[in-house]
Amino acid sequence: MLSAVDDKAFRAVLGRFASGVTVLSTVHETVTGPTDHAITVSAFTSVSLDPPLVLACVDTHNRFHDPVLSAGFWGVSVLRESAHETASWLATRGRDLSHQLDRVAHHRGEVTGTVLVDDALAWLECRTRAAYDGADHTILVGEVLAAAVSGEADDPLLYYRSHYGALVRWPVSERGLDPAAPESDPSSGSGGG
């Protein structure tokens, strides 16, 4: 029989996995009208290129959880380094939902109408294709309906050990010395073979 993993050790290991930072957003229709919901998420990744699918993990106890399941669609803003204050703000529990976006420059997605953060490298609009039980999280798989990148930004916001950080570029990458070489695409979910 396997022994239980120590919670502190498990959290320490996960904290040492650097990731990008996204904001997920949705619009929840209520009897009083539409309400925007947004949350900072680092548990986001690509799933498939054909069809284009992504996934995000959402805490079942978060106020974002039920509205995004009910709406059936969501936006993803892949944040720039300069958006660290936005990331912190949208990760704050208990903030006033009716004014949470007053301090965040944003626009609406053309397909879903959900909020997309302006200070981002890229944006996706998704329709929920599946939702899976992930214990204290729900794993949302989204079919990508629209995708766009910023033509000017190339400075991702990173998250590591509860701190935001920046990317340091090395002259050598997975693709070798020539960064334009089209050998593999790490964003497709699999590395070299």
N, C-alpha and C positions, 0 to 999 in steps of 0.2 A: 504494500500500500504506500502511495506517495504521501509525504508529509506536507502539511500546509506551508505555504510560502509566507515568510515574515513580511508583514505589511510595510514596515519601514524600508526593508531592503528592496521590495518590489517598487515602491515609489522612487527610491534612489536610482534604480536601474532605469526606469522610464524617464526620469528627469535628465538622464544623460543621453537621451536621443534628441538631437536637435531637429527642429521642424520649422516649416514656414508658419505664417500666421494668417488666418482668414477671418472674415466676418461673414456669418450666415445671416440671412434676412428672409422674412416672409411677411405677408399681409394677412391678418386674421379678420374675417368678417364677423361682427357681433351685432346685437340688436341696436347698439348705439352708433354703429358705423364701422369702417375699417380701422384696424389698429396695426401699426407697424411694430414688428418684433425684430430684434437684432442681437447677436451674441458673438463673442470672440471664440474662435475654435482653432486649435492646432491639430486636432485629429481629423485630417482631411487628406484624401489621396485619389489618384486616378484608379479606375477599375478596368476599363475596356476602351479601346480606340474604335472598335466597330461592333456594336454601336457605341457612341461616345457616352461613357458612364463614369461617374465619380461617386465617392462615398464620404460621409461625415458622420461622426459619432456625437450624439447629443445626450446629455445627462437627463435622465427621466424625471428628476426633481427640479429641473430648471423651468422657468416660466416660458421659455421658448419652445419646449418640447411639445406640448399639446397643440398650440397654434400651428406649428409647422406640419404636424401630422394631419390636422384638420384641413389646412389650406391645400396640401398636395403639391405645392411648388415652393421653390426657394431660390435665393440668389447667393452667390459666392463672390466676395471681393478678396482678392489675393493682395494683402497689404504691402505697401512700401515701407522702407525703414522710417521715413518721416511720420508714419501713422501710428507710432507707438503710444501716443496719448489717446488716440481713438481706440486702439486695442485695449488699453487699460480701462477706459471708461465703459466700453461695452462688455467688459468682463466683470464689472462691478455689480454685485447682487443687490437687489432691492431698489435700484434707481427708478425714478418716475418714468413710466413708459410713455406718457403723453408728451414729455419734453425731452426724451432721451436723444433725439436726433437734432435738437436745436444747435448743438455745438459740433455737429459732424457734417461737413460738406458732402453732399450726396446728390444722386440723380436717380431716376426711376428706370428700371429695365423696360425695354420696348416690348418684350413678349409677355412678361409676367406682371409688370408694374411694381415689382418689389424694389426696395431701396438698395442701391449699390453705392459703396463708398467711393468718393472721387479720388482720394489719396491712395490709389491702388495700382498695382502693376497690370492686373487683368481681372476680368469679370466673367462669370457664368450665370446663366439662368437655367434652372433645372425643374423637371417634373419628377415627383417621387415615383420611382419604379417599384421599389420594395422597401419594407421596413422590417428589420430583424431584431429579435430580442438579444441584447448584449448585456444582460444582468442589470446593472445600474445605469446603463446607457442604451439607447436605441441606435442601431446602425442604419442610417438612411442611405439608400442607393438612389442616385438621381440620374435621369436621362437628360443629357445636356440639350437644351433647346436653342441656346444662343451663347456665343463666346466672342470676347473681344479683348484686345491687349492695348495697353497704353503705348503710344509710339515714342514717348520721351523718357519713360522711367525704366530703370533696370537695377534697382537697389532694394532687394527683398528684406522685409522684416523677419528676423529669425527669433526662435524661442528656445532657450536652453537653461535648465536648472532654475526655473522660475524667474528668468531674466530675459529681457529683449536684447537682441544683438544684431550685428551687421555681417554681411558676407565679405570674406577676404578672398580675392581671386588669385589662384596660382597660375603660373604660365603653362603648366601641364595639366590636362584634364583627362577624363575617361576616353575622350576621342583622340588623345595624343597631342602632339605639338600644334597641329592645325585645328583650331576651334571650329572651322567650317566643315570639317570632314563629317559626312553623314553616315558614319558606321552604325551607331546605335542611338536610341533615344531613351535615357533613363526614366523619363516621365511616363513611358508606356507601361511601366510596372515590372519590367524584367531587364536585367543588366546583360552584360556580354556573356557569351556562352562558350 
